[in-house]
Each structure stands twice: as structure tokens, then as C-alpha cells.
Amino acid sequence: MSDILVINPNSSASVTRSMEACLGPVRATTSHRINCIELAKSPPGIETDDHVAAVIPNIIEAVSASSAGAFVLSCFSDPGIAQVRKLVDRPVFGIAESAYLAALGLGSRFGIISLGQSSIDRHLRYLKALELDRRLAGDRSINMTVVELMAGDVVETVSRTARLLRDEDGADVVILGCAGLGSYRQAMQDSLGIPVIDPVQAGVALACTNLDLAYGKKRQ
């Protein structure tokens, strides 16, 4: 049994609580300890390229101070993932990359629900770097900040956006493109009739599998 540190790179405790809540199904199926934290030095939301750059030192500080067996960077921009992977000899997972990998096994083309245009632009750059942009059906914004998202019930807005991704863009899988949207996943999937992926669940589940199978480690 190992510890998995799930890092919410912003300072929002409400986002961390949302992550904790959506991880119930993963906790029920693993013996690994899953710990979620936010970073007090970071902004309350990560919504711009400047925000992404600003939180990377805070992530590195948190990882450097931890003895966890695996790390999950719980922001859909996967901030600093290359730097952190160079820093530690333990597995590091980004929730965006993990969600994309999950989507590839569930359908032909995936759609993303994003907070704003800056996020959409950033996602496309990352998808091109991962050479996965050909599988993108669409990326649609709900035009909200993280603070606005956590302050109210936005299930109808999110569901309406998901239906557009399915019906107009041709997505047969929908990815919730923010760590704070996990509470809507099951209801949306039941309503849409296609797979809906919460990236936090995807990232932590992948970390659990990696630890269980000891990928990259020599047998003792």
C-alpha cells in the first residue's frame, strides 16, 4: 500500500473538497491511501497561462516535501508535469493526460467542457503536443471562473454544453475539463447516454493501476 498525493494546484479548499467527494468510487476499489491538498500560495483558480506558470514552483515545492509513492497534478492544464517528472523517480500523472487516455479507449472522438477561451486555447496546444488533437471533436466553454463554478449549481449549464458536444460536434465521449466538475459526472452520463470522464478520477485511477502493477520497477 502506498500514498498517492493529489495536488490541487490552486488555493481553493472548495475545489479540494469537490475532488475528495468524486474520489469515493476510486477509494472503494483500492488499498492505496489517497490524500488531497491545495496550495495556499497559489491563486484561487488557474484560468490563464500566467496562472499556470505561477503555480509550477508551488507544485514543485509540494512534491519535493512529500514521500508519496505517486503524484496526481489535479489541474486540467497539467502544469509543470514535465518538470515534476524530471524531479522525482516516482510516477507523476496529470489529470488532463489521464482523461485523454481514458477517452481514447471509450470512443472515437472526445469533447471537452472548459471554463473559458483561454483554457480552450491551452488545451489545444497540449493536445497537439501529445499528438491527440485528431481525436478532438470539440472544446466548448461554459464561460465561468473557478470561483463562480464552485459558488453555485451549474449542472444545467454543463449538461447543455455536453449535449452540444454530442449532438453538434459528434463527440462520443465527454471530458469534464476542470477539477471542480466531478460531482456532475454520473448524472450527466446517465442523461447523455455516452461516457463522461472526470479527470480527477481518471488520474487517480491511473496512479492506482501503476502502483498495483509496479510499472517501471524491477522485481526484488
C-alpha positions as CSV (number, residue, x, y, z in Angstrom):
1,M,0.0,0.0,0.0
2,S,1.3,3.4,-1.0
3,D,0.3,7.0,-0.6
4,I,-1.0,9.0,-3.6
5,L,-0.7,12.7,-3.2
6,V,-3.4,14.5,-5.3
7,I,-2.3,18.2,-5.7
8,N,-4.9,20.8,-6.4
9,P,-2.5,23.5,-7.7
10,N,-4.9,26.4,-6.7
11,S,-5.7,27.6,-3.2
12,S,-9.4,26.8,-3.3
13,A,-10.4,24.5,-0.5
14,S,-13.8,24.0,-2.1
15,V,-12.2,22.6,-5.2
16,T,-10.2,20.2,-3.0
17,R,-13.4,19.1,-1.2
18,S,-15.1,18.5,-4.6
19,M,-12.1,16.4,-5.6
20,E,-12.4,14.4,-2.4
21,A,-16.1,13.8,-3.0
22,C,-15.7,12.5,-6.5
23,L,-12.9,10.1,-5.5
24,G,-15.2,8.0,-3.4
25,P,-15.6,5.3,-6.1
26,V,-11.8,5.1,-6.6
27,R,-11.2,4.8,-2.8
28,A,-13.7,2.0,-2.6
29,T,-11.6,-0.2,-5.0
30,T,-8.1,0.5,-3.9
31,S,-5.9,-0.2,-0.8
32,H,-3.7,2.9,-1.5
33,R,-4.1,6.0,0.7
34,I,-5.3,9.0,-1.4
35,N,-4.5,12.4,0.1
36,C,-5.8,15.6,-1.5
37,I,-4.3,19.0,-0.8
38,E,-4.5,22.6,-2.2
39,L,-1.6,25.0,-2.4
40,A,-2.1,28.1,-0.2
41,K,0.4,30.2,-2.2
42,S,-1.5,29.8,-5.4
43,P,-4.4,31.8,-6.9
44,P,-8.0,30.6,-6.2
45,G,-8.3,29.4,-9.8
46,I,-6.0,28.5,-12.6
47,E,-7.5,30.2,-15.7
48,T,-4.7,31.9,-17.7
49,D,-1.3,31.0,-19.0
50,D,0.2,33.3,-16.3
51,H,-1.7,31.3,-13.6
52,V,-0.3,28.1,-15.0
53,A,3.3,29.4,-14.9
54,A,2.9,30.9,-11.4
55,V,1.8,27.6,-9.7
56,I,4.6,25.4,-11.1
57,P,7.1,26.4,-8.3
58,N,4.4,25.7,-5.7
59,I,3.8,22.3,-7.1
60,I,7.5,21.5,-7.2
61,E,7.7,22.6,-3.5
62,A,4.9,20.3,-2.5
63,V,6.2,17.4,-4.4
64,S,9.8,17.9,-3.0
65,A,8.4,17.8,0.5
66,S,6.4,14.6,0.0
67,S,7.3,11.0,0.4
68,A,4.2,9.8,-1.5
69,G,4.5,6.9,-3.9
70,A,2.8,8.7,-6.7
71,F,1.6,12.2,-7.6
72,V,-1.5,13.4,-9.4
73,L,-1.5,17.0,-10.7
74,S,-5.1,18.0,-10.4
75,C,-5.5,20.8,-12.8
76,F,-6.6,20.2,-16.4
77,S,-3.6,22.1,-17.8
78,D,-1.2,19.6,-16.2
79,P,1.0,22.4,-15.0
80,G,4.7,21.6,-14.6
81,I,4.2,17.9,-15.4
82,A,7.5,17.6,-17.4
83,Q,9.5,19.4,-14.7
84,V,8.0,17.3,-11.9
85,R,8.6,14.0,-13.8
86,K,12.3,15.0,-14.1
87,L,12.4,15.9,-10.4
88,V,11.2,12.6,-8.8
89,D,11.7,8.9,-9.5
90,R,8.1,8.2,-8.6
91,P,5.2,8.2,-11.1
92,V,3.5,11.6,-11.8
93,F,0.2,11.9,-13.6
94,G,-1.6,14.9,-15.0
95,I,-5.4,14.7,-14.9
96,A,-5.7,16.1,-18.5
97,E,-3.4,13.5,-20.0
98,S,-5.1,10.8,-17.9
99,A,-8.6,11.8,-19.1
100,Y,-7.4,11.8,-22.7
101,L,-6.0,8.3,-22.3
102,A,-9.3,7.1,-20.8
103,A,-11.3,8.7,-23.6
104,L,-9.2,7.0,-26.3
105,G,-10.4,3.6,-25.0
106,L,-14.1,4.6,-24.8
107,G,-14.8,6.3,-28.2
108,S,-13.6,7.6,-31.4
109,R,-13.8,11.4,-30.7
110,F,-14.0,13.2,-27.4
111,G,-15.4,16.6,-26.5
112,I,-14.2,18.8,-23.6
113,I,-16.2,21.1,-21.4
114,S,-14.0,24.1,-20.4
115,L,-14.3,27.2,-18.3
116,G,-13.2,29.8,-20.9
117,Q,-11.5,30.5,-24.1
118,S,-8.0,30.7,-22.5
119,S,-8.5,27.1,-21.3
120,I,-9.6,26.0,-24.8
121,D,-6.5,27.5,-26.4
122,R,-4.3,25.9,-23.8
123,H,-5.9,22.5,-24.2
124,L,-5.4,22.6,-28.0
125,R,-1.7,23.4,-27.6
126,Y,-1.3,20.5,-25.2
127,L,-3.3,18.1,-27.4
128,K,-1.1,18.9,-30.3
129,A,2.0,18.3,-28.2
130,L,0.6,14.9,-27.2
131,E,-0.4,14.3,-30.9
132,L,-4.0,13.7,-29.9
133,D,-5.7,16.6,-31.5
134,R,-7.1,14.5,-34.3
135,R,-9.4,12.8,-31.8
136,L,-10.8,16.1,-30.5
137,A,-14.5,16.6,-31.6
138,G,-14.8,19.9,-29.9
139,D,-14.0,22.0,-26.9
140,R,-16.8,24.3,-25.6
141,S,-16.7,26.9,-22.8
142,I,-19.2,27.5,-20.0
143,N,-17.7,31.0,-19.5
144,M,-17.1,30.8,-15.8
145,T,-14.2,31.3,-13.4
146,V,-13.3,28.6,-10.9
147,V,-14.8,30.8,-8.1
148,E,-18.1,31.1,-9.9
149,L,-18.1,27.4,-10.7
150,M,-17.7,26.5,-7.0
151,A,-20.2,29.0,-5.8
152,G,-23.4,27.5,-7.3
153,D,-25.1,24.7,-9.1
154,V,-24.2,24.8,-12.8
155,V,-25.5,21.3,-13.7
156,E,-27.8,22.7,-16.4
157,T,-25.1,24.8,-18.0
158,V,-22.7,21.9,-18.0
159,S,-25.3,19.5,-19.3
160,R,-26.4,21.8,-22.1
161,T,-22.8,22.2,-23.2
162,A,-22.3,18.4,-23.1
163,R,-25.3,17.9,-25.3
164,L,-23.9,20.4,-27.9
165,L,-20.6,18.4,-27.9
166,R,-22.5,15.2,-28.5
167,D,-25.2,16.4,-31.0
168,E,-23.4,19.2,-32.9
169,D,-19.7,18.3,-32.6
170,G,-20.0,14.5,-32.8
171,A,-18.3,13.6,-29.5
172,D,-19.0,10.1,-28.3
173,V,-17.1,10.7,-25.0
174,V,-17.3,13.9,-23.0
175,I,-14.5,15.1,-20.7
176,L,-15.1,17.5,-17.8
177,G,-12.3,19.9,-18.3
178,C,-11.9,21.2,-14.8
179,A,-11.1,19.5,-11.4
180,G,-14.2,21.0,-9.9
181,L,-16.8,19.4,-12.1
182,G,-16.7,15.8,-10.8
183,S,-19.9,15.9,-8.9
184,Y,-21.9,16.2,-12.1
185,R,-20.3,13.2,-13.9
186,Q,-22.7,10.4,-13.1
187,A,-25.9,12.3,-13.6
188,M,-24.6,13.7,-16.9
189,Q,-23.6,10.3,-18.1
190,D,-27.0,8.9,-17.3
191,S,-28.7,11.7,-19.1
192,L,-26.4,11.8,-22.2
193,G,-26.1,8.1,-22.8
194,I,-22.4,8.3,-23.6
195,P,-19.3,8.0,-21.3
196,V,-18.5,11.1,-19.2
197,I,-15.0,11.3,-17.8
198,D,-14.0,13.2,-14.6
199,P,-10.3,13.9,-15.0
200,V,-9.5,13.6,-11.3
201,Q,-11.0,10.1,-11.1
202,A,-9.1,9.2,-14.3
203,G,-5.8,10.5,-12.9
204,V,-6.0,8.8,-9.5
205,A,-7.3,5.6,-11.0
206,L,-4.3,5.5,-13.4
207,A,-2.0,6.2,-10.4
208,C,-3.5,3.2,-8.5
209,T,-3.1,0.9,-11.5
210,N,0.5,2.0,-12.0
211,L,1.3,1.3,-8.3
212,D,-0.6,-2.0,-8.3
213,L,1.3,-3.3,-11.4
214,A,4.7,-1.7,-10.4
215,Y,5.2,-0.3,-13.9
216,G,8.9,0.6,-14.4
217,K,10.1,-1.1,-11.2
218,K,12.4,-4.1,-11.0
219,R,11.1,-7.1,-9.0
220,Q,13.0,-7.5,-5.8
